[in-house]
C-alpha cells in the first residue's frame, strides 16, 4: 500500500483502459477499467470536478492546449520534449485488493469508489494545499507563485502479471493558472516529490477509515512504526499467490546481486528494470467480469469465498472513546518522536507521521471529544487541535514561525546565486 510518482505515461495508456473507450476499428472492444474522472476542485476550463473524462479534452490538456478551442496554454505546448504532467499512483494493500477481487459487483464498486475518494482526499491535503505553484520570472529570477491545478483520476485493478492490484493513477496536468494574472504556465513540479510519502500515508488512513465505516472491515497496522494497514484474516497463501509481480522483482534483484529488503528505492529501481508494457498481447481480460470470475475461482482453492468475505466485513465500525484516547496519546508523543528520529524534519514529515497514527480529516472524528476532565487533570482536546498542537510545537521548535511558502517549493541553488 504505497504511493509512487513518475512522469505521466502516454495519453492513450489512460484513455484506452476505460470501459467506455471504443477503438475506431474495433467498436465492440472496450477497456477493462472504470472510466476516469476529472480532479478539478477549482473548476478550470469549466470541466466538472468528478465528472467523466472526455477523451478529446484530456488529449488537448495533456499536450498543453485549451480543451475548448485548442489554443496554446503554455510556451512549449505540443512539444515532444515537454512534460505532460505527474502521475502519482496510490496502491491499496494486497489484502484490500484480494477482498475487492472476490467481492460481488456491488461491494467491488463500493471499494473502487473508496479508493478514488481516498486518493482525491490525499491530493487535496498535499498537492493542492502545499504544491500548487508555478514559476514567474522577474528581474532575471524565477520565483514560485501560487497557482490553481487540475488533473484526473484513473482507477485500475490489475498488476502486470494480471493479479489483483487495486490502484489509482492520479495525474496532475502540467498547466497551472497563476493567481496573480490568471495566465496559464507550467506547474512547478518539484514540491510534489517531497510530499509523496505524506500523500501515501494519508491515502492509507482515508481508505482504512472508509473500509471500516462503510463495510465494517477491521484494519491492522504492520511494517516499520506501523506505517501500513491491512485486512487481517485473509489467507497468507492466497496473498502470496497473487503477488507474482513482487516475486519477479525480488528474483531479478537476486540475479543482479542487489539487496532490496527494507529498501524501497532499490525495489523501485529493479521494478523499472523488469517492467513490461501492458499491451493487447498480454493475457489481460477486457471484460472485468471475466477476470473477476477467474480470480474467484483461484481464491476458491484457498478458502470458501462467501465465508471469507463474511469473516472480514460487518464488524463494529463505531469509534469508542478508548480508541480516541489512544490516538491522542500517540499524538502527544509525536513531536518528541520526530525530534528524536530526525535532526531536521519538514512539514511533509509531520503530515505523514500524523496520518500514520490513523488520524484523518473527518467531521465524525474531529467532533468527538474525550470526557470532560476533573479539576487538576489535563484538559480534553479534539483530534483537530491535537494535530495543530503537535505540528505547531514541532515547527516552532525548529524555526519559530510558519513560512508563507514551504521551503521545498523553492528551487535549489546549485551554481552560485540565482
N, C-alpha and C positions, 0 to 999 in steps of 0.2 A: 504494500500500500504506500506508494511513493509518488513524488512529482518529478517529472523530467522536463527539461527545457531544450529547445533547439529552434533553428530557423524553420519556417513553415515549409512543408513539402509542396509539391505541385498542387494547383487548384483542383485538378482532376482527381487527385487522391481523396480529397474531402468530398467533392460533389458526387463522384461516381459510386461511392459507397452507400449513398442514401437509397432508401426503398422507393422513393418517388422518382428516382433517376431512370430515364429510358435512353438507351443508346440509339443514335439516329438510324442505324441499320438493323437493330435488334430490339423492337419495341417491347417485346414481352420479357426481355432480360433486364431485371432490376438489381439494385444494390441490396446488400444483406443487412444494413444497419438502419436505425431510426433516422428520420430527417434531422438535419442540423437546424439550429435556431440562432437568431441574432442575439448577441450580447451588446446591448446598446442603451445603457441607462440614461445617457444624455440626449437620446433621440436624434443623433446626427443623420442628416440627409432624409429625415422623415421616415426612416425604417423602424418598424415596430420592435421594441425590445421584447424578446421571447417569441417573436413571430417566425414563421417558417422561412427558410432562406430561398431567395430567388437566385438561380444559378448565374444569370446574366449580371445581376447586381454584384454578386460575390466576385465574379471574374474581373469586373472593372475595378472594384476596390482593391483586389489582390494586386493588380498591376498599377495602382496609383491614379486611377481616373474616377471622375464623378459617376456614381451609379445611374444617375438620371440622364445627363446629357453627354457623358463621355469626355468632358473637359478635363485637362490636366489639373491634378490637385497638388502635386509635388514636382520638384525640378526634374527628377530622373524617372518620371512616370513612363512605363513601358520598357525600360531598360532591363536587359537580361542580367546585368550586374547589380541591380537594385535588390535590397532585402524586402520581400513581400510582407514580412511580419514575424512574430514569435509564436511558436506552438508550445504552450505549457500544458503538459498531459498529466492528468491525475488518474492513477490506477487504484482500483479497490483491492483490498486484501484477497488472497486466493480463496479464503473461506467465504467471503461475500460473493465472489464470482461463482463459486460452487453452488451456493443457495440460489442465486439468480439462474444458473444453468438448468437446474432441475425443477424450478418452480413452474406453476401453471401460468398462462399468459397474463392474467390479472396481476398476480404478485410480481411477475417478471417486469411488467410495465411500471409498476409502482417503484421497484428498486431502481430501474433506469431513471425515473423522474427524480428520485432522491439523489442519485449520483450527480445528475446535471445540476440540481438545486445546490448541492454541496459545493460543486465546482464554481458555480456562479457566486456563491457567498464568499468563497475563498478569494476569488478575483476581486470582488468589491472591497474586501478588507485589506488586501495587499496591493495589487496592481493599480486599481483605481484610486485608492487612498494615498499611496506612497510612491507610485511610479508613473504618474500622469504628467509627463514633461516632454517638451520639445526643446530645441536649442535655437536661440535668436542671436544673430551677430550684431555687435555694436562696438565701435571703436576698436575693431580688429580682434575682439574677444567673443567667443560663443558662450552664452550663459544659459543654464537651464531655466525654462519658463513654464509655468503651469499650463496644461492643455487638457482637452477632452479626448478620450479614447473610445474605440469600439472594436468589436471582434465578432466571433461566432463560436458556438459550442457544437461538437460532433461526438455523440456517444457511440463507441464501438464495443464489440463483445468478444472478439477472438484474438488469440495470440498468433504469431507467425507459424506456429505448429498446429494451429486450428484447435487449441484447447480453450476452455472458457477463460476469458480475461476481460472483465468489465473495466473500461477506462473511458475517459472523456478528453478529447482533444479541444483545448481552449485556445483559439487563435486570436492574437491581438494584432490587428492590421496596422501596417506602417503608415498610417495617416493620422495626424493629430491636429485638432482645431485649437489654435492658440487663444488663450483667454484675452490677451491684450488687444489684438487687432482682428481676431476672428479668422485669420488666414490659416490654411492647412499647410503643415510642414511634416517632416519625418518625425516619427516617435523617437525620443531619446531612450533607447532600449536598455542601456547599461544597468539601471537600478533593478530591473526585473530579475536579473540573475542573482542579485543579493537577497531577494525576497523569496526565492524558490522554496527553500526548506520551510519557511514560515507558512507559505501558501499550502504546502503539502500537509503540515500539521493541522492547519485549520480545516482542510478538506476532510481529513480523518475524523476530526472532532464533530464536524457538522454531519457527516454521513453516519457515524456511530449514534449520534443523538436521534436522527430521523429514523434509523432502523429500530431503535428501542422504542420510540414514541409511537410509530405507526404500525409496526409489526410485532412488537414485544420481543425483539431479538436481544438477548443478553450479549454484551461485548466484554472481552477481557483484554487487558494490556499485556504486551510482551515486548521483547527486544531491550536494547540498552535504555535504561531510565524509563522503561515502559512507554517508549515513544510511539509504538504501533498498536493497533487494535485488531481483533479478530473475533470470529464467532466460535465459541467453544462447543465441543460435542460432535463436530464433523469428523468422519474417519480420516486419519492421517494418511492411510494408504491411498485413498481417493484423491486427496490434495496432492500427494506426490505423483500419482498417475497423471494428473492434469498439470504438471509442472515440467513438461518436456522442454520448453524453451529455456528455462533456467538450467536444466541438466545439460543442455547443449552448450550453454555459455560456460558453465563450470568445467565441462570436459575440454573445451577449447582452451581455456585458461591453463588447465593442467598440461596440455600438449605444448603450450608455449612457455611453460615454467613460470607463470605469473601467479603469485599468491593473491587471491581475491577475498578470502574470508575476512569479513568485517571491514572491507574497503570498498565503499560504494563507487568511488571514482574509477578504480581499476575494473570493477564489474561493468560499469557503463562503457568503458573503453573496449573491453572484449565483446560486449553486446554489439557495438558498431561493427566490429570485425566479422561477426558471424551473421549479421543482418542480411536478409534477402528480401527483395521487394514482393509485396503481395500482388499477384497477377492472376489472370484467368487460368493460367496453367497450374496454380496451386489448388489443392483439393478443398477449397472453401465452398460452403453451401450457400447459394444465392437465396434460397428460401429459408428464413430464420426458423420456421417450424421444423424443417428437415434436420437442421443442426441440433436443435434442442431435443428432438426425438432421439437422435444418436447419443447425445450427452446423457439423457435419462436412461437409455439402455446401458451405457457404460457405468453409470452410477449404481444401477441395479446389481452389479456384480460385487458391490461392497456393502450395501445396506438397502433395506426396504425404503423406497423413496418417500412415500406418504408418511410413514412413521418417523423418518429422519426430519422431514420438514416440520412435523408437529412437535418434535422434541426441542427444536431451537427457536420456535416462534410462539407467540401467545403468552409470553411471560409478563409479569407485573412491570409496567413502564413508569410507575409513579416515582418521582424523586423525593426521597424521605429526608428528614432533617439530619439524620445521621450521615447520609452521603454528602449533603451540603456542608455539614461541619467538617467532614474530611477534606472537601475541596478548599475551604477557607484555610485549613491548617496547611495544606500543600502550598497555597499562595503566600502564607505568612513566611515560609522558609524560601520562597522563590528568589527574592533579591539576594539573600545570602548565598544560595546555590550558584547564581550567576557570577557573583563576585569571586566565589571560591574556584569555579571551574575555568573562568576566562579572565585574563589580565585586562583585556579590552573587549567590550561587547557592544553591539549595535541594537537599534530599535527592532530589526527583524528577529534578533536573538530573543528578545523579551516576548515578542508576539508568539514565536514558536514555542517557547517554554510555557507560556500561559495556555496555549492550545493543547499541548501535551497533557497538561493537568486537567483535561476534559472540560475546559471552560469554553462556552460558545456564547455568541451574542444572540440570546433568545429571551423574549419577554417572560416566558414561563419560569426561566431560571433566575433572571435578573430581579423579578418581583418577589421571589422568596427571600425571607429574612430568617435569621436564627431567632430562637425565643428571646424575648426581652431579658437582659441580664439583671441580676440583683445589684444592689449597691456594692461598690468596691470591686465589681467584676468588669472585665474588658467589655466595652460596648459592642453590640452586634453590628455587622455591616454586610451589605449585599455583595453579590458577585461582581457587579459593575464597579463598585467602589473598591473592591479588593484588587481588581486589575489595575485601576487607576493608582491605588496606593503602592502596589508593587512596582509598577512601571515608573512612576514619578520618583520614588525613593531611589531606584536603581540608576535612573538617568541623572538625577541631581547629584548623586554620589560621585559621578564622573565629570560632568560638565557644568552643572549648575542650572542650566535653562534648556528648554526645548528649542532646537533650531528651526527657523522658518522653512528651510528646505533640508531634507535628510542629507547627511554628508555623502552618502553613496550616490546621490543624484548628480554630484559634481564630477566632471571628467578628471581623470588622474593626470598629474603633471609628470611628464617623463623627461622632457628635454628643456630645462630652464623654465622661465615664466611663460604663461600663456595669455 
